[in-house]
């Protein structure tokens, strides 16, 4: 069985990242700064899923670049302090 291709646009807590890596062919943006728009668009090409932060612009260009196989875009709010959602 082929695993779904997923791009994670920021480092997330290890527990969540482990779940994604266990169930997907995951690529994670490892830099502390967010990916530049052109790098983000290149990274999502052909992905089945993308985990973004709310600061990542998800628009028609984003969806078109990902392609018709894209099934889910999941925005994640950046946690600002431990224990607070």
C-alpha positions in Angstrom: 0.0 0.0 0.0 1.3 3.5 -0.9 1.3 6.0 1.9 -0.3 9.4 1.3 2.1 12.2 0.6 1.9 14.9 3.3 3.7 18.2 3.7 4.0 19.8 7.2 4.8 23.5 6.9 6.3 23.9 10.4 7.8 21.8 13.1 5.1 20.6 15.4 5.4 18.7 18.7 7.0 15.3 18.4 3.9 13.4 19.4 1.9 14.9 16.5 4.7 14.6 14.1 5.2 10.9 15.0 1.5 10.2 14.2 1.9 11.9 10.8 5.1 10.1 9.9 3.7 6.7 11.0 0.8 7.1 8.6 2.2 9.1 5.7 5.1 9.8 3.5 5.8 13.1 5.3 8.0 16.0 4.4 8.5 18.6 7.2 9.8 22.1 6.8 12.6 22.1 9.3 13.6 25.7 9.3 12.5 28.0 12.2 11.1 30.5 9.8 8.1 29.7 7.6 8.7 28.6 4.1 8.7 31.4 1.5 5.6 31.3 -0.7 7.5 29.8 -3.7 9.1 27.1 -1.6 5.7 26.2 0.0 4.0 25.9 -3.4 6.8 23.7 -4.7 6.7 21.5 -1.6 2.9 20.8 -1.8 2.9 19.7 -5.5 1.4 16.2 -5.6 0.5 16.1 -1.9 -2.5 14.3 -0.6 -2.5 16.4 2.6 -0.9 19.6 3.9 -0.6 20.7 7.5 -0.3 24.5 7.6 -0.3 27.2 10.1 -3.0 29.9 9.9 -0.3 32.3 8.6 0.1 30.2 5.4 -2.0 31.6 2.6 -4.3 28.9 1.3 -5.9 30.2 -1.9 -6.7 29.1 -5.5 -3.0 29.2 -6.4 -2.2 26.9 -3.4 -4.9 24.4 -4.3 -4.0 24.4 -8.0 -0.3 23.8 -7.3 -1.1 20.9 -4.9 -3.2 19.2 -7.6 -6.4 17.3 -7.9 -5.3 14.5 -5.6 -5.2 16.9 -2.6 -7.7 15.6 0.0 -7.1 17.7 3.1 -5.6 21.0 4.2 -5.4 21.2 7.9 -4.6 24.6 9.4 -3.0 24.6 12.8 -3.0 27.5 15.2 0.4 28.2 16.6 0.5 27.7 20.3 1.8 30.8 22.1 2.3 29.4 25.6 2.5 25.9 27.1 -0.8 24.5 28.1 -3.0 27.1 26.4 -5.0 26.4 23.3 
